Amino acid sequence: MISQLATYGVVWWLIFTAVAFIVACLGRFWGIIAGHVLIVIVVVGLDLQWIQAEIHRPGWNGQPDQDFVFIVGVFLRVLFVNTLLLPISVLGWLSRRMLTAQSAT
């Protein structure tokens, strides 16, 4: 599973991390939810792009259960990516709270 997540590449992971932190910082609790929904959309898009590339490779012969396997795989990757990014979102939310508390004093 971890090796599959590495296929997103460093750039996408930096984008995921930035989105998780910045959106949580700006939007507080609802920002955490919005950031993770945005990340879900991007991960699903990247996985759809990946599966399309696999389907169009020469020699690919589809099997009946591939759709189910793909859906389960996407769900697990989305769950894992968002779980890994949840602490980053919490840090973004806490940093906003700390900035607000400092400006009030």
N, C-alpha and C positions, 0 to 999 in steps of 0.2 A: 504494500500500500504506500509506503513512504517513497519508494522509487517511482511510483506513478505520479505522486505529487511533485516530485522533482522535475518531471517533464514540463510543468508549467514554466519553469525557468526563473531566473533571479529577478528579471524585470517585472514579471507578473506578481511575484511574491512581494516585491517592494511596493507595487501598486496596491495589492491587497492590504498590506500593513498600513500604508498611508491612508487609504480609505477608512479602514477600521479605526484608526486613531483620530483623524481629522473630523470625520463625521460625528464620532462620539463626543469629541471635544465641543463641537459647534452645536450639536442637537441634543446633548445630554442623553437621557434614557431613550427617547424616541430616535435619537441619532444612532444609538447602538443598533436598534432594530433596523433602521433604514440602511445603515452601512452594511449590515449582514445580508439584508435582502438584495442590495446591489451586488455584493460579492457572489451570492447565489446565482444571480442572473449572468454574471461574467463567467463563473465556473461552468454553468450549463452551456453557455455559448462556446466556450473553449472546448468542452467535451464533445459538443455536436460537431464542431469543426474537425476535431480529431477523428471521430467515428466516420465522418464523411470521407476523410482522407483514406482511412482503412478500407472502406467499402469500395473505393475507386481504384485500389491497388490491383495490379494484374494478379490473377490467380485466386482472388477471393471468392469463395463460394459460401453464400449465406446459409445459415442454419436456422431452423425454426425458432429456437429459444434465444437467439441473439438479442432480440429487442428487450426481453425481460432481463437478461444479464446486463445489458447496457443501462437500463433504468436503475437497477439495483446498484451498479457501479457508480453511476452519477450521484445517486442519493448518498452513498457512503462517502464519496469524495467531498460532497457539499458539507455533510455532517462533520467530517474530519477537518476540513479547511476552516470552517466557522468555529469549531472547538479550539483549534490552535490560535485563532485570532481573537477569541473572546477576552483573554487577558490584556491584549493590546487595546481593545475597546474600553475595557474598564480603566486602564491607565489614562486614556483620553478623557473619559468622563471625570475621573478624579483630578486630572490636571486642570480642567475647567473649574471644578469646585474650589481647588486651591487658589487659582487666579482670582476667582470671585471673592473668596474670603480675604485675600491679601489686599484687594482693592477697596474692600469695605473698611479696613482698619486705617 
